[in-house]
């Protein structure tokens, strides 16, 4: 107990001196410690799950130990994958002994049969190989629960993660079972406001030339450049790609580099929900991952005043979402949480409607590596919620 008291005193002293430390996740007191570079605790601290897993991981896991997997999917494994995914909307392969990313992709394609190109996305993702991308976010940032590319007029039906390199116990992915989250949300005033008002997404993308091609990896207060997000080099081409995503575009000056007037501001007002064909009902399809609080733990950008950060989010009528409402939103996703522990060779494919995904911050030792390949599934045009499907 004395040692624990000394540790707490040391942390308090370090914080008082303005050093960087750690904060607990979840409710006051936290359930586990998350690494971080920040000095003050963020306004909203997720726990990523509330108690045990909402769905036991074993229910959607296929242990591949009895199989000798070839580069191309084994028929029995493929059949089990499809059966599990059809039932639960998620499937996980473990103990695959696969180390080649292309072979992992072959198995992921059993479920994620069609893939879309990552265009108009928020994160600066680099390609590992065709249609397999890096995560595109710093390790020491919390990635709040989110549905992939909910901020565009199109998204993807499903996606898959392939564990290329995974240190045990670090960087685990969390899924949130969205049917139960939606049900609980709709019992609250927040749920009714989201249903009635929708949401407005504002994304601001910097000019690569203004930052000499550098981003957060090089210590810049940058989220993503429009050249990388849309895969283009000219403003006209970026506007064309943005229009395909259903986005309004405004070119303005960069609040951090006023001399640059090629700062791309996009806007989309849309439903906070989406009709999910596989279950025949509306589900929540929005989260605080598109709010400026996304950057509370993002090195460089966390130092930028909230109103100048690259992501802004309001209700669809432009009214602000209160901190208490944001906290409630996060807690509901946490209640649906499922921890997916990684080991090298694991593959997880899941429905983008039925599950949100995220992860806590983590730290790696100098000898440790983590690389998760992301596959984006079949593109679909968003329709929002259907009146008859509540």
C-alpha positions as CSV (number, residue, x, y, z in Angstrom):
1,X,0.0,0.0,0.0
2,X,2.9,2.3,0.8
3,X,4.3,1.8,-2.7
4,X,1.0,2.5,-4.2
5,X,0.7,5.7,-2.3
6,X,4.2,6.7,-3.4
7,X,3.3,6.0,-7.1
8,X,0.1,8.1,-6.8
9,X,2.1,11.0,-5.2
10,X,4.7,10.8,-8.0
11,X,2.0,11.0,-10.7
12,X,0.4,14.0,-9.0
13,X,3.8,15.7,-8.8
14,X,4.5,15.0,-12.4
15,X,1.2,16.4,-13.5
16,X,1.7,19.5,-11.4
17,X,5.0,20.0,-13.2
18,X,3.3,19.7,-16.6
19,X,4.7,16.3,-17.6
20,X,2.9,13.8,-19.7
21,X,1.3,10.8,-18.0
22,X,-1.6,8.3,-18.0
23,X,-5.3,8.4,-17.3
24,X,-7.8,5.7,-16.4
25,X,-10.5,4.6,-18.8
26,X,-14.2,4.5,-18.1
27,X,-16.1,5.9,-15.2
28,X,-14.4,8.0,-12.5
29,X,-11.5,6.0,-11.3
30,X,-11.3,4.0,-14.6
31,X,-11.0,0.3,-15.1
32,X,-7.6,0.2,-16.7
33,X,-4.8,2.6,-17.4
34,X,-4.3,4.1,-20.8
35,X,-1.0,5.5,-22.0
36,X,-1.0,9.1,-23.1
37,X,1.2,12.1,-23.8
38,X,-1.3,14.7,-22.6
39,X,-1.1,16.8,-19.5
40,X,-4.7,17.2,-18.5
41,X,-7.3,14.5,-18.6
42,X,-9.6,14.5,-21.7
43,X,-13.2,15.6,-21.1
44,X,-14.5,12.2,-22.1
45,X,-12.7,9.0,-21.2
46,X,-14.1,5.8,-22.8
47,X,-13.9,2.4,-21.2
48,X,-14.6,0.5,-24.5
49,X,-16.7,-2.1,-22.6
50,X,-18.8,-2.1,-19.5
51,X,-17.9,-5.3,-17.6
52,X,-17.8,-8.4,-19.7
53,X,-18.1,-8.8,-23.5
54,X,-21.6,-8.1,-24.8
55,X,-21.2,-11.2,-27.0
56,X,-18.7,-13.8,-26.0
57,X,-15.7,-13.7,-28.4
58,X,-15.8,-17.5,-28.5
59,X,-19.2,-17.3,-30.2
60,X,-17.8,-15.9,-33.4
61,X,-14.2,-17.4,-33.2
62,X,-13.0,-20.2,-35.4
63,X,-9.9,-21.8,-33.9
64,X,-7.8,-22.9,-36.9
65,X,-5.3,-25.0,-34.8
66,X,-6.8,-28.3,-36.3
67,X,-6.3,-27.1,-39.8
68,X,-3.2,-26.6,-42.0
69,X,-4.2,-23.5,-43.8
70,X,-3.0,-23.1,-47.4
71,X,-2.7,-19.7,-49.1
72,X,-6.2,-20.2,-50.5
73,X,-9.1,-20.7,-48.2
74,X,-10.0,-24.2,-47.0
75,X,-13.5,-25.1,-48.0
76,X,-14.5,-26.2,-44.5
77,X,-13.1,-23.0,-42.9
78,X,-14.8,-20.9,-45.6
79,X,-18.1,-22.5,-44.9
80,X,-17.8,-22.0,-41.2
81,X,-16.8,-18.4,-41.7
82,X,-19.9,-17.6,-43.8
83,X,-22.2,-19.5,-41.4
84,X,-20.9,-17.6,-38.4
85,X,-20.9,-14.2,-40.2
86,X,-24.5,-14.8,-41.4
87,X,-25.6,-15.5,-37.8
88,X,-23.8,-12.9,-35.9
89,X,-22.4,-10.3,-38.4
90,X,-18.9,-11.0,-37.3
91,X,-16.3,-13.8,-37.5
92,X,-12.8,-14.2,-36.2
93,X,-10.0,-16.6,-37.2
94,X,-7.3,-17.3,-34.7
95,X,-4.3,-19.6,-34.5
96,X,-4.0,-19.5,-38.3
97,X,-0.2,-19.5,-38.4
98,X,-0.5,-17.2,-41.4
99,X,2.2,-14.6,-41.8
100,X,1.8,-13.5,-45.4
101,X,-0.6,-10.5,-45.8
102,X,-1.8,-11.6,-49.2
103,X,-2.8,-15.0,-47.7
104,X,-4.7,-13.3,-44.9
105,X,-6.5,-11.2,-47.4
106,X,-7.6,-14.4,-49.3
107,X,-9.3,-15.6,-46.1
108,X,-10.8,-12.2,-45.3
109,X,-12.3,-12.1,-48.9
110,X,-14.5,-15.1,-48.0
111,X,-16.7,-12.6,-46.2
112,X,-15.5,-9.3,-47.6
113,X,-16.0,-10.4,-51.2
114,X,-16.0,-7.0,-52.8
115,X,-13.7,-4.2,-51.8
116,X,-13.8,-0.4,-52.3
117,X,-10.9,2.0,-52.7
118,X,-10.2,4.3,-49.8
119,X,-11.1,7.7,-51.2
120,X,-12.6,10.6,-49.3
121,X,-11.6,9.0,-46.0
122,X,-10.6,11.0,-43.0
123,X,-7.5,9.0,-41.9
124,X,-4.2,9.3,-43.8
125,X,-4.1,5.6,-44.7
126,X,-1.1,4.1,-46.6
127,X,-1.6,1.0,-48.7
128,X,0.1,-2.3,-47.5
129,X,-0.9,-4.1,-50.7
130,X,-3.9,-3.8,-53.1
131,X,-7.1,-3.0,-51.0
132,X,-5.3,-3.5,-47.7
133,X,-4.5,-0.3,-45.8
134,X,-2.7,0.8,-42.7
135,X,-4.9,2.0,-39.7
136,X,-3.6,5.6,-40.2
137,X,-3.7,6.8,-36.6
138,X,-1.1,7.2,-33.8
139,X,-0.7,4.5,-31.2
140,X,-1.1,6.9,-28.3
141,X,-4.5,8.3,-29.5
142,X,-7.8,6.7,-28.4
143,X,-9.9,5.8,-31.3
144,X,-13.5,6.2,-30.2
145,X,-16.1,3.7,-31.4
146,X,-17.2,4.5,-34.9
147,X,-18.7,3.1,-38.1
148,X,-16.3,3.4,-41.0
149,X,-16.8,6.4,-43.2
150,X,-20.2,7.4,-41.7
151,X,-19.3,11.1,-42.6
152,X,-19.8,10.5,-46.4
153,X,-22.9,9.8,-48.4
154,X,-21.5,6.3,-49.1
155,X,-19.9,3.8,-46.7
156,X,-19.1,0.1,-46.8
157,X,-21.2,-2.9,-45.9
158,X,-18.4,-4.7,-44.0
159,X,-14.7,-4.6,-43.4
160,X,-11.9,-6.9,-42.1
161,X,-8.8,-6.5,-40.0
162,X,-5.7,-8.7,-40.6
163,X,-3.1,-8.9,-37.8
164,X,0.2,-8.7,-39.5
165,X,2.3,-8.0,-36.4
166,X,0.8,-8.0,-32.9
167,X,2.4,-7.7,-29.5
168,X,0.4,-9.7,-27.0
169,X,-2.0,-7.6,-24.9
170,X,-1.3,-4.3,-26.7
171,X,-3.4,-2.5,-29.3
172,X,-6.4,-4.9,-29.0
173,X,-9.5,-3.9,-31.1
174,X,-12.9,-3.4,-29.5
175,X,-16.2,-4.0,-31.2
176,X,-19.5,-2.6,-30.0
177,X,-22.7,-4.6,-30.7
178,X,-24.8,-2.0,-32.3
179,X,-28.3,-3.5,-32.1
180,X,-28.4,-3.3,-28.3
181,X,-26.7,0.1,-28.4
182,X,-29.4,1.4,-30.7
183,X,-32.2,0.0,-28.5
184,X,-30.8,1.7,-25.4
185,X,-30.2,4.9,-27.2
186,X,-33.8,5.2,-28.4
187,X,-35.0,5.1,-24.8
188,X,-33.2,8.4,-24.2
189,X,-33.8,12.1,-25.1
190,X,-30.4,12.0,-26.9
191,X,-31.7,9.2,-29.2
192,X,-34.9,11.1,-30.0
193,X,-32.9,14.3,-30.8
194,X,-30.6,12.3,-33.1
195,X,-33.6,10.8,-34.8
196,X,-35.4,14.1,-35.3
197,X,-32.4,16.4,-36.1
198,X,-29.8,14.2,-37.7
199,X,-26.1,15.2,-37.5
200,X,-23.8,17.6,-39.4
201,X,-20.2,16.6,-40.1
202,X,-17.6,19.2,-40.9
203,X,-14.2,18.0,-41.9
204,X,-11.2,20.2,-42.7
205,X,-8.3,18.9,-44.7
206,X,-5.0,20.7,-44.9
207,X,-2.9,21.4,-48.0
208,X,0.1,19.0,-48.3
209,X,2.2,21.7,-50.0
210,X,1.7,24.1,-47.1
211,X,3.1,21.4,-44.7
212,X,5.8,20.2,-47.2
213,X,4.0,16.8,-47.2
214,X,4.4,16.3,-43.4
215,X,1.7,15.1,-41.1
216,X,1.1,13.9,-37.5
217,X,3.8,11.3,-38.0
218,X,6.3,14.1,-38.3
219,X,5.0,16.0,-35.3
220,X,2.8,18.4,-37.3
221,X,-0.7,19.5,-36.0
222,X,-2.2,17.8,-39.0
223,X,-5.0,15.2,-39.4
224,X,-5.0,14.6,-43.1
225,X,-4.2,16.4,-46.3
226,X,-6.9,16.6,-49.0
227,X,-4.4,15.3,-51.6
228,X,-4.0,12.1,-49.6
229,X,-7.7,11.8,-48.6
230,X,-9.0,12.0,-52.1
231,X,-5.9,10.7,-54.0
232,X,-5.7,13.8,-56.2
233,X,-3.3,16.7,-56.8
234,X,-5.6,19.6,-57.8
235,X,-8.4,21.5,-56.1
236,X,-10.7,20.9,-59.0
237,X,-10.1,17.2,-58.8
238,X,-10.6,17.2,-55.0
239,X,-14.0,19.0,-55.4
240,X,-15.1,16.4,-58.0
241,X,-14.2,13.6,-55.6
242,X,-16.0,15.4,-52.7
243,X,-19.1,15.8,-54.8
244,X,-19.1,12.0,-55.4
245,X,-19.2,11.7,-51.6
246,X,-22.1,14.0,-51.3
247,X,-20.0,16.7,-49.6
248,X,-20.3,20.5,-49.8
249,X,-16.9,22.2,-50.3
250,X,-15.5,25.5,-49.2
251,X,-11.9,26.6,-49.7
252,X,-10.7,28.9,-46.9
253,X,-7.5,29.9,-45.0
254,X,-5.8,27.4,-42.7
255,X,-6.4,28.6,-39.1
256,X,-2.9,27.4,-38.2
257,X,-1.2,28.7,-41.4
258,X,-3.2,31.7,-42.5
259,X,-0.9,32.2,-45.5
260,X,-2.4,29.0,-47.0
261,X,-5.8,29.5,-48.6
262,X,-6.1,25.9,-49.9
263,X,-7.7,24.6,-46.7
264,X,-10.5,22.3,-47.7
265,X,-13.7,22.4,-45.6
266,X,-16.3,19.8,-46.3
267,X,-19.8,19.6,-44.9
268,X,-22.5,16.9,-44.8
269,X,-25.9,16.9,-43.0
270,X,-27.4,13.5,-42.8
271,X,-29.2,11.0,-40.6
272,X,-27.5,9.7,-37.5
273,X,-29.0,6.3,-38.3
274,X,-28.9,3.9,-41.2
275,X,-31.2,1.1,-42.4
276,X,-29.4,-2.3,-42.1
277,X,-30.8,-4.7,-44.7
278,X,-29.4,-7.9,-43.1
279,X,-31.5,-7.3,-39.9
280,X,-34.3,-5.3,-41.5
281,X,-34.2,-2.4,-39.1
282,X,-32.6,1.0,-38.4
283,X,-29.3,1.1,-36.5
284,X,-27.2,3.9,-35.0
285,X,-24.5,5.0,-37.6
286,X,-22.8,7.9,-35.9
287,X,-20.5,8.5,-32.9
288,X,-18.3,11.2,-31.3
289,X,-15.4,10.0,-33.4
290,X,-16.4,12.8,-35.8
291,X,-16.5,15.4,-33.1
292,X,-13.5,17.6,-32.2
293,X,-13.0,15.5,-29.1
294,X,-11.6,12.8,-31.3
295,X,-8.4,14.8,-31.1
296,X,-8.2,15.1,-27.3
297,X,-5.5,12.5,-27.3
298,X,-4.0,13.0,-30.8
299,X,-0.5,14.3,-30.5
300,X,0.0,17.8,-32.0
301,X,-3.7,18.3,-32.8
302,X,-4.7,18.0,-29.1
303,X,-2.9,21.3,-28.6
304,X,-5.1,23.0,-31.1
305,X,-8.2,24.9,-29.7
306,X,-11.3,22.7,-30.1
307,X,-13.0,25.2,-32.4
308,X,-10.0,25.1,-34.8
309,X,-9.6,21.3,-35.0
310,X,-10.1,19.5,-38.3
311,X,-13.3,17.7,-37.2
312,X,-16.5,19.4,-36.0
313,X,-19.9,17.9,-35.4
314,X,-23.3,19.3,-34.4
315,X,-26.9,18.2,-34.6
316,X,-28.3,18.5,-38.1
317,X,-29.9,21.8,-37.3
318,X,-26.5,23.3,-36.3
319,X,-27.2,23.2,-32.6
320,X,-24.3,22.0,-30.4
321,X,-24.1,18.6,-28.8
322,X,-23.5,19.0,-25.1
323,X,-20.6,17.4,-23.2
324,X,-23.1,15.4,-21.2
325,X,-24.8,14.1,-24.4
326,X,-21.4,13.1,-25.8
327,X,-20.6,11.3,-22.6
328,X,-23.9,9.5,-22.7
329,X,-23.2,8.5,-26.3
330,X,-19.8,7.1,-25.4
331,X,-21.2,5.1,-22.4
332,X,-23.8,3.5,-24.6
333,X,-21.2,2.3,-27.0
334,X,-19.1,1.1,-24.1
335,X,-22.0,-1.0,-22.9
336,X,-22.0,-2.9,-26.1
337,X,-18.2,-3.5,-26.0
338,X,-16.4,-6.7,-27.0
339,X,-12.6,-7.0,-26.6
340,X,-10.9,-8.7,-29.5
341,X,-7.4,-9.8,-28.5
342,X,-4.8,-9.9,-31.3
343,X,-2.1,-12.4,-32.1
344,X,-0.2,-12.5,-35.4
345,X,-2.2,-14.1,-38.2
346,X,-5.7,-13.4,-36.7
347,X,-8.4,-12.1,-39.0
348,X,-11.6,-10.4,-38.0
349,X,-14.4,-9.6,-40.5
350,X,-17.5,-7.7,-39.3
351,X,-20.6,-5.9,-40.5
352,X,-20.2,-2.1,-40.5
353,X,-23.8,-1.6,-39.7
354,X,-24.1,-4.0,-36.8
355,X,-20.7,-3.2,-35.1
356,X,-18.8,-0.1,-34.3
357,X,-15.1,-0.4,-33.7
358,X,-12.4,1.4,-31.8
359,X,-9.4,0.9,-29.6
360,X,-7.6,2.4,-26.5
361,X,-4.3,4.0,-26.8
362,X,-1.2,1.8,-26.3
363,X,2.6,2.1,-26.1
364,X,5.1,-0.2,-27.7
365,X,8.6,-1.0,-26.6
366,X,11.4,-0.4,-29.0
367,X,11.5,-4.1,-30.0
368,X,7.7,-4.4,-30.4
369,X,5.7,-3.9,-33.6
370,X,2.0,-3.7,-34.4
371,X,0.5,-3.7,-37.9
372,X,-3.1,-4.2,-38.6
373,X,-4.2,-4.4,-42.3
374,X,-7.6,-2.9,-43.0
375,X,-9.8,-4.2,-45.8
376,X,-12.8,-2.0,-46.8
377,X,-15.8,-3.9,-48.0
378,X,-18.5,-3.3,-50.7
379,X,-19.5,0.3,-51.1
380,X,-23.1,1.3,-50.5
381,X,-25.0,4.5,-50.9
382,X,-26.4,5.8,-47.6
383,X,-30.2,6.0,-47.4
384,X,-30.5,7.0,-43.7
385,X,-33.3,5.6,-41.5
386,X,-36.5,4.3,-42.9
387,X,-39.8,5.4,-41.2
388,X,-41.1,1.9,-41.2
389,X,-38.0,0.3,-39.7
390,X,-37.9,1.6,-36.1
